[in-house]
Structure formats: structure tokens, C-alpha cells
Amino acid sequence: MRIITGQYRSRLLKTPKGIRPTEDRVRKALFDILGDVSGLTFLDLFAGSGSVGLEALSQGAQEVVFVENLRPASLAIEENIKALGCQDQARIICQDAFRAVENMVKNKQKFDLIFLDPPYYLGIAEKILQTLGDCDILHQSGYIIIQHFKKDPVAEKAGNLALWRQERYGDSVLSFYSKK
């Protein structure tokens, strides 16, 4: 696993066992679609190795918050952040994603981009999408992107969110949402 573009290009990342990291081609496609992320705030839910959030930092994101409840994965993210020397722009929350979102709502924290890659086959993508649609942690002009299994569909609308684009890469789908 490596960072594809930006200031940390070609730097290798630690990936803990049992994590399904986002493939290079999917990350490249994601950031090609998003365009310039310089100065934006980024939330990486179900962060795994942190590869997507670290890619955002490499491409100039102002701040990335990583949420991962598995301790070995959180430790790998911490090691990756230290190896890149971007501790001032990154924060790790080792907590269940639903609880972390609840706390962000309480703290009135908002993000420009929210990426989530929940475990496949468990229906979590649909549940967290509904949670995000019912809360207010996304800036008005922001986007939520869900990576999910092609046979694990997500709704076209959830709360104040509406699907505006989907792209398939093998068994993975990227679904893009914005506020209505």
C-alpha cells in the first residue's frame, strides 16, 4: 500500500491484517473526481489503514480526522501519520463510527468531505448513510462518498442527502452524495 500522488507520493503505508484497504485505482479515481482538496477538512470513517485520508493530506487537505474502532488499525494509522510527519493535520479517534458521528454532532464539528468505507456484507453502509443524512456534520457545499460492495446497495436519498453520482470499480462502488 502506498500513497499515489501529492507531497507524500510513493511513500509506503503500513496496513494491519484483516483490513480491506481501498485499492490504488479506486483512490486515484476518487481524487480525480473530487479534484482539488487543498484547504478542505476531511473525515475518514471506518479508516482502516488510513490510506484515503492520508492521500487527502498528501494532496493538500487542511485537516483529516480518522475514525477507526479496531485498535491495531488505529495504531497503524498513527504509525503512518508519524512516518509522514503530518501529526499537526491529523487526528485519530479510536471509536465506533456511529458514536464518533454522534459526538461530532454534539461538538458542532463539520467537514467538507466525508469518506466512508464500512465493512462489506453487513448492511452498515445503508445505516451510516441514514445517520449522516439525519445529522449536520457536512458543510453545505460538501460531499459524502461511500465505498461499498456492488451487491450492498445504498439509498438514493437519506435525510438531507441525495445521490448524484456512482462509479463502479470491480466489486467496489463509490457513491457520491451532497445536501439537497
C-alpha positions as CSV (number, residue, x, y, z in Angstrom):
1,M,0.0,0.0,0.0
2,R,1.4,3.4,-1.0
3,I,0.3,7.0,-1.5
4,I,-0.4,7.7,-5.1
5,T,0.0,11.5,-5.6
6,G,0.9,14.7,-3.9
7,Q,3.7,15.6,-1.5
8,Y,3.9,12.1,0.0
9,R,3.8,10.3,-3.3
10,S,5.2,6.8,-3.4
11,R,5.5,6.6,0.4
12,L,4.7,3.2,1.7
13,L,1.9,2.7,4.3
14,K,1.5,0.0,7.0
15,T,-1.7,-2.0,6.6
16,P,-2.9,-4.1,9.5
17,K,-4.1,-7.7,9.0
18,G,-7.8,-8.1,8.5
19,I,-8.2,-4.7,6.8
20,R,-9.5,-4.4,3.2
21,P,-7.6,-1.3,2.0
22,T,-9.0,0.9,-0.7
23,E,-7.2,-0.1,-3.9
24,D,-4.9,2.3,-5.6
25,R,-7.1,2.6,-8.7
26,V,-10.1,3.4,-6.6
27,R,-8.3,6.1,-4.6
28,K,-6.9,7.6,-7.8
29,A,-10.4,7.7,-9.3
30,L,-11.9,9.2,-6.1
31,F,-9.4,12.1,-6.1
32,D,-9.7,12.6,-9.8
33,I,-13.5,13.1,-9.3
34,L,-13.1,15.3,-6.2
35,G,-10.4,17.5,-7.8
36,D,-8.5,19.9,-5.7
37,V,-8.9,19.2,-2.0
38,S,-6.4,21.8,-0.8
39,G,-7.5,23.5,2.4
40,L,-10.5,21.2,2.9
41,T,-11.4,19.3,6.1
42,F,-11.8,15.6,5.6
43,L,-13.4,12.8,7.7
44,D,-12.2,9.3,7.0
45,L,-14.8,7.0,8.7
46,F,-14.0,3.3,9.0
47,A,-10.5,4.4,8.2
48,G,-8.7,1.0,8.2
49,S,-5.1,1.8,7.3
50,G,-6.0,5.5,6.8
51,S,-4.9,5.4,3.1
52,V,-7.7,7.6,1.8
53,G,-7.3,10.2,4.5
54,L,-3.5,10.2,4.1
55,E,-4.0,10.6,0.3
56,A,-6.1,13.6,1.1
57,L,-3.4,15.1,3.3
58,S,-0.8,14.4,0.6
59,Q,-3.0,16.4,-1.8
60,G,-3.2,19.4,0.5
61,A,-6.2,18.8,2.8
62,Q,-6.1,21.1,5.7
63,E,-7.1,18.5,8.3
64,V,-8.1,14.9,8.4
65,V,-9.9,13.1,11.2
66,F,-9.6,9.3,11.1
67,V,-12.2,7.2,12.8
68,E,-11.4,3.5,13.3
69,N,-12.6,1.3,16.2
70,L,-10.1,-1.5,15.7
71,R,-7.1,-0.8,17.9
72,P,-4.5,-2.5,15.6
73,A,-5.8,-0.4,12.7
74,S,-5.7,2.8,14.8
75,L,-2.1,2.1,15.7
76,A,-1.2,1.5,12.1
77,I,-2.8,4.9,11.2
78,E,-0.8,6.5,14.0
79,E,2.4,5.0,12.7
80,N,1.6,6.1,9.1
81,I,0.9,9.7,10.3
82,K,4.2,9.8,12.2
83,A,6.2,8.4,9.3
84,L,4.8,11.1,7.0
85,G,5.3,13.8,9.6
86,C,1.8,15.2,9.4
87,Q,0.7,14.9,13.1
88,D,-0.4,18.6,13.1
89,Q,-3.0,18.0,10.5
90,A,-4.3,14.6,11.6
91,R,-6.4,13.3,14.5
92,I,-7.3,9.7,15.2
93,I,-10.5,8.7,17.0
94,C,-10.5,5.1,18.1
95,Q,-14.2,4.6,18.5
96,D,-17.3,3.1,16.8
97,A,-18.2,5.3,13.8
98,F,-21.8,5.8,14.9
99,R,-20.7,7.0,18.3
100,A,-18.0,9.2,16.8
101,V,-20.5,10.9,14.5
102,E,-22.9,11.4,17.5
103,N,-20.0,13.2,19.3
104,M,-19.2,15.3,16.3
105,V,-22.8,16.5,16.1
106,K,-22.7,17.4,19.8
107,N,-19.4,19.3,19.3
108,K,-20.9,21.0,16.1
109,Q,-17.9,19.8,14.1
110,K,-18.3,19.9,10.3
111,F,-16.4,18.6,7.3
112,D,-16.0,19.5,3.6
113,L,-15.6,15.8,2.6
114,I,-16.6,12.7,4.4
115,F,-15.3,9.4,3.1
116,L,-16.5,6.1,4.5
117,D,-15.6,2.5,3.6
118,P,-17.6,0.3,6.1
119,P,-17.2,-3.5,6.2
120,Y,-18.9,-5.2,3.3
121,Y,-21.8,-7.6,3.6
122,L,-23.2,-6.2,6.9
123,G,-25.6,-3.5,5.7
124,I,-23.6,-0.9,7.6
125,A,-23.3,1.4,4.6
126,E,-27.0,2.0,4.5
127,K,-27.2,2.5,8.2
128,I,-24.4,5.0,8.5
129,L,-25.7,6.9,5.4
130,Q,-29.0,7.4,7.1
131,T,-27.2,8.5,10.3
132,L,-25.2,11.1,8.3
133,G,-28.3,12.2,6.4
134,D,-30.0,12.9,9.7
135,C,-27.2,14.8,11.3
136,D,-25.4,18.0,10.4
137,I,-21.6,17.4,10.2
138,L,-21.3,18.2,6.4
139,H,-20.7,21.7,5.2
140,Q,-23.4,22.9,2.8
141,S,-21.1,22.5,-0.3
142,G,-19.5,19.3,0.9
143,Y,-19.7,15.7,-0.3
144,I,-20.1,12.3,1.3
145,I,-18.6,9.4,-0.5
146,I,-19.3,5.8,0.4
147,Q,-17.3,2.9,-0.9
148,H,-19.5,-0.2,-0.8
149,F,-19.8,-3.7,-2.3
150,K,-21.7,-3.7,-5.6
151,K,-24.4,-6.1,-4.1
152,D,-24.7,-3.9,-1.0
153,P,-27.0,-1.1,-2.4
154,V,-27.4,2.3,-0.8
155,A,-30.4,4.6,-1.0
156,E,-30.7,7.5,-3.5
157,K,-31.8,9.8,-0.6
158,A,-31.1,9.7,3.1
159,G,-32.3,12.6,5.3
160,N,-30.9,15.8,3.7
161,L,-28.6,13.9,1.3
162,A,-29.1,13.0,-2.3
163,L,-27.1,10.6,-4.5
164,W,-25.6,12.5,-7.5
165,R,-23.0,10.0,-8.9
166,Q,-22.0,6.4,-8.7
167,E,-18.9,4.8,-10.2
168,R,-18.1,1.0,-10.2
169,Y,-14.6,-0.4,-9.9
170,G,-14.7,-4.2,-9.9
171,D,-16.7,-5.3,-6.9
172,S,-16.5,-1.8,-5.3
173,V,-18.8,1.1,-5.9
174,L,-18.2,4.8,-5.0
175,S,-21.5,6.6,-4.3
176,F,-21.3,10.4,-4.0
177,Y,-23.9,12.4,-2.0
178,S,-24.5,16.1,-1.4
179,K,-27.0,18.0,0.5
180,K,-30.3,18.5,-1.2
